[in-house]
Every structure is written in structure tokens, then in C-alpha cells.
């Protein structure tokens, strides 16, 4: 059956196209550029990987604290779009400013602020899904968001790649090429968000009352208490905490990992570009499969695949193996993210989507604090980079076990 999106759904998808350019930049060019800045300052490759991981961990802690609070406030009538806009501006302006610093520590601080803005914006963006589509279409729309985000982000990324890799050929410094790249990414991200800002309307909400913010904290407290009683939601969030930890750690650390292993930068960037290209059709494929197969079973398949990917990462010693890793990640990345989002949408109350997605973000972005910290600490303590990344396979094992518990019939 042919699937045609509405205007509201298309505009929602466009934000994925916009912010995914920043995600791709963070996971590819930015770690390599930070390595360049850190080497100029005399940092070792081990310390470079560790500081990058620690920064990612700090971001996740901040978002884990703010996420449920912001999500709960945003559920109040008329609040969601304004707060989303603020987080968007923090992210895009931070991205822009990254192009105007060359000292590694200042770069990390600005990156931290930009990443917090980006991560916070996703809480509101994900919760908007209940407003722009229907439960029957949510799997498809969620998958389309990730799919077009993957392929659409390649447009500005290729421009940035040409600037950075060809900087010497066109007669500009690497720093100048990076400045232009950050400007391109920030502009792309903001422009792609404009249609959503114009058409989005909050359909599901909690009525505004006196002392709205104070009441939001009370609702958050009640939601946390209720989630513990809602076993299906609670177990899913616990499973999500573990398996998405592994996914985000691989996304956050892949380029830094390859760089620390001494792989050639151009090859790393092209391999991760391939990930985006591969992810596009597979994200759409998983969306279509969701109409034929149970969403929970498809999520389980994706978690198992990522377990295999994490184990494979232990044995990577050559660059061609990194290319294989990039293809495998591309095949399942869109599926596990989009189907987890749509699965959660189906089991939560629509009028409290912000609150629940705030909690989901704690379990998602907040969980990756553990993964990136584990990789950073193990790499410094043991000096064995392969072992440090392979250790996250344990999170996928726990994720599979707990997710299947959530799907037990007694929690239907």
C-alpha cells in the first residue's frame, strides 16, 4: 500500500533532515577536528578519546536532569512550541560559534552547550509525533523521519567534506574550512525547521492553570510514581535504557575510536557517509515491515543485530573492517531508533507525551552517559581501545532480556 504523508507530517520529518546534519557532523568531522586541535595543544590520543567521551557524558547528565522537567512543562497548553524554539536556537547558535574557536577546551565547552540544546529539542520533537499523525501511521512517519534525516543530512555534509578535505587545494586553512562548515550546518538545521514552526499545532495537552510551572513539577512527580505501577512502560524504559545506551555510544564514539586506532581520516568520513546512505532505505524498510510484523519483534531483531555489531567491534584492526561496521550500523540504526520511538508512542497517554518522552530521554541520552564513560575509563585504564568499545555488548544483552519481559502477556 502506497504511503503518502500529510503536510504536517512532512514538516515534522523536515526537522529530522535539519538536525541530522548536526548529528552527522558531531559523529564524523567534529571528532577529527577536535583531535587536530588537541594534538596542537599536546594531548595524547588516549586523552583525546577520553575528553571527547567525558564531554558526551556530561551532556547526557545535564539532559537527563532537564529532560523530564522540560517535557512536563511543555505538555501545558501553548508551551511546547516556544520551548522547542528556545532549544533550537541554543543548538544552532552553539553550532555556529564552534566555527570561531580553535582552543580545544573552549571548543568542548561550546560543543557541550550546543549538544544540550540539540538533545533537549528532541524531547519536544519526539513528543510532537502524537500531534502530527495518528496511531495507525506512527510507525511509518517515525521511520520516514529517520530515513529522510539520514539521506537529507548528506547534502550539507558533502559540502563540508569538500571544504575540509579539499582545503589545501582551494587555498584555505583547515580552521577556515571548519568555520564555513559549521555555518553551513547551523543554517541548514535552522532553515529546515521553519516549516515545522509555521504549521505545528499542539493537539494534546494539559490545560494551563495558575502556577503552571509549579504544577508541572507536581505532574512530573505523579508521572514518575505512576510509571513504576505501569509495568509495561516501566520495563520498556528500563530495557531502552540499556540497549539505546549501546547504540548512542557507538554513534558518539565511532569516529573518535577509528581515529584513535590510527585509521586514515578521509576513509573514516567516507565510511560514515556510507552509513547514512545505507540507513535511508533500511529505515524505510523497517517502517514498511511494521505493517506486516509486530513492532516489538522488529525492535528485538535490531537489538540482537547491535549485539553482533558490538562484538564485531572488538576485532577491528584494519580500516576495511571499519567500513563493514559502518554498513552494519546503517542497516539497523534507523530501525532501532524509529521503532522504539513509535512503540513508546503507542503505550503512553497522548496528552502527556512531553512528560513521558522526557522520561524516555533520561533513559536514552541519560543512559549513554554510562556507555561513553565506560569506553573512556576502560581506554585509559587498559590502553586497549577494542576491548573498551566491545564492553558495551553487555548493555544489549540486558536490553534484550528486559524488553522481552516487557512484552510478557501479563503486562498487556
C-alpha positions, 0 to 999 in steps of 0.5 A, spaced: 500 500 500 502 506 497 504 511 503 503 518 502 504 523 508 500 529 510 503 536 510 504 536 517 507 530 517 512 532 512 514 538 516 515 534 522 520 529 518 523 536 515 526 537 522 529 530 522 533 532 515 535 539 519 538 536 525 541 530 522 546 534 519 548 536 526 548 529 528 552 527 522 557 532 523 558 531 531 559 523 529 564 524 523 568 531 522 567 534 529 571 528 532 577 529 527 577 536 528 577 536 535 583 531 535 587 536 530 586 541 535 588 537 541 594 534 538 596 542 537 595 543 544 599 536 546 594 531 548 595 524 547 590 520 543 588 516 549 586 523 552 583 525 546 578 519 546 577 520 553 575 528 553 571 527 547 567 521 551 567 525 558 564 531 554 558 526 551 557 524 558 556 530 561 551 532 556 547 526 557 547 528 565 545 535 564 539 532 559 537 527 563 536 532 569 532 537 564 529 532 560 523 530 564 522 537 567 522 540 560 517 535 557 512 536 563 512 543 562 511 543 555 505 538 555 501 545 558 497 548 553 501 553 548 508 551 551 511 546 547 512 550 541 516 556 544 520 551 548 522 547 542 524 554 539 528 556 545 532 549 544 533 550 537 536 556 537 541 554 543 543 548 538 544 552 532 547 558 535 552 553 539 553 550 532 555 556 529 560 559 534 564 552 534 566 555 527 570 561 531 574 557 536 580 553 535 582 552 543 580 545 544 577 546 551 573 552 549 571 548 543 568 542 548 565 547 552 561 550 546 560 543 543 557 541 550 552 547 550 550 546 543 549 538 544 544 540 550 540 544 546 540 539 540 538 533 545 533 537 549 529 539 542 528 532 541 524 531 547 519 536 544 520 533 537 519 526 539 513 528 543 510 532 537 509 525 533 502 524 537 500 531 534 502 530 527 499 523 525 495 518 528 496 511 531 495 507 525 501 511 521 506 512 527 510 507 525 511 509 518 512 517 519 517 515 525 521 511 520 520 516 514 523 521 519 529 517 520 530 515 513 529 522 510 534 525 516 539 520 514 539 521 506 537 529 507 543 530 512 548 528 506 547 534 502 550 539 507 555 534 509 558 533 502 559 540 502 563 540 508 567 534 506 569 538 500 571 544 504 575 540 509 578 535 505 579 539 499 582 545 503 589 545 501 587 545 494 582 551 494 587 555 498 584 555 505 586 553 512 583 547 515 580 552 521 577 556 515 574 550 512 571 548 519 568 555 520 564 555 513 562 548 515 559 549 521 555 555 518 553 551 513 550 546 518 547 551 523 543 554 517 541 548 514 538 545 521 535 552 522 532 553 515 529 546 515 525 547 521 521 553 519 516 549 516 515 545 522 514 552 526 509 555 521 504 549 521 505 545 528 499 545 532 499 542 539 493 537 539 494 534 546 495 537 552 494 539 559 490 545 560 494 551 563 492 553 570 495 558 575 502 556 577 503 552 571 510 551 572 509 549 579 504 544 577 508 541 572 513 539 577 507 536 581 505 532 574 512 530 573 512 527 580 505 523 579 508 521 572 514 518 575 510 514 581 505 512 576 510 509 571 513 504 576 505 501 577 505 501 569 509 495 568 509 495 561 512 502 560 516 501 566 520 495 563 520 498 556 524 504 559 528 500 563 530 495 557 531 502 552 535 504 557 540 499 556 540 497 549 539 505 546 545 506 551 549 501 546 547 504 540 548 512 542 555 510 544 557 507 538 554 513 534 558 518 539 564 514 539 565 511 532 569 516 529 573 518 535 575 510 536 577 509 528 581 515 529 584 513 535 586 506 532 590 510 527 585 509 521 586 514 515 581 520 516 578 521 509 576 513 509 573 514 516 568 520 513 567 516 507 565 510 511 560 514 515 557 517 509 556 510 507 552 509 513 547 514 512 546 512 505 545 505 507 540 507 513 535 511 508 532 505 505 533 500 511 529 505 515 524 505 510 524 498 510 523 497 517 517 502 517 514 498 511 515 491 515 511 494 521 505 493 517 506 486 516 510 484 523 509 486 530 513 492 532 516 489 538 519 483 534 522 488 529 525 492 535 528 485 538 531 483 531 535 490 531 537 489 538 540 482 537 543 485 530 547 491 535 549 485 539 553 482 533 555 489 531 558 490 538 562 484 538 564 485 531 567 491 534 572 488 538 576 485 532 577 491 528 584 492 526 584 494 519 580 500 516 576 495 511 573 492 517 571 499 519 567 500 513 563 493 514 561 496 521 559 502 518 554 498 513 552 494 519 550 500 523 546 503 517 542 497 516 539 497 523 540 504 526 534 507 523 530 501 525 532 501 532 531 508 533 524 509 529 521 503 532 522 504 539 520 511 538 513 509 535 512 503 540 513 508 546 508 512 542 503 507 542 503 505 550 503 512 553 497 517 554 497 522 548 496 528 552 502 527 556 507 525 551 512 531 553 512 528 560 513 521 558 518 522 552 522 526 557 522 520 561 524 516 555 530 521 554 533 520 561 533 513 559 536 514 552 541 520 552 541 519 560 543 512 559 549 513 554 552 517 559 554 510 562 556 507 555 561 513 553 564 513 560 565 506 560 569 506 553 573 512 556 575 509 563 576 502 560 581 506 554 585 509 559 585 504 564 587 498 559 590 502 553 586 497 549 581 501 545 577 494 542 576 491 548 573 498 551 568 499 545 566 491 545 564 492 553 558 495 551 555 488 548 553 487 555 548 493 555 544 489 549 544 483 552 540 486 558 536 490 553 534 484 550 532 480 556 528 486 559 524 488 553 522 481 552 519 481 559 516 487 557 512 484 552 510 478 557 502 477 556 501 479 563 503 486 562 498 487 556 
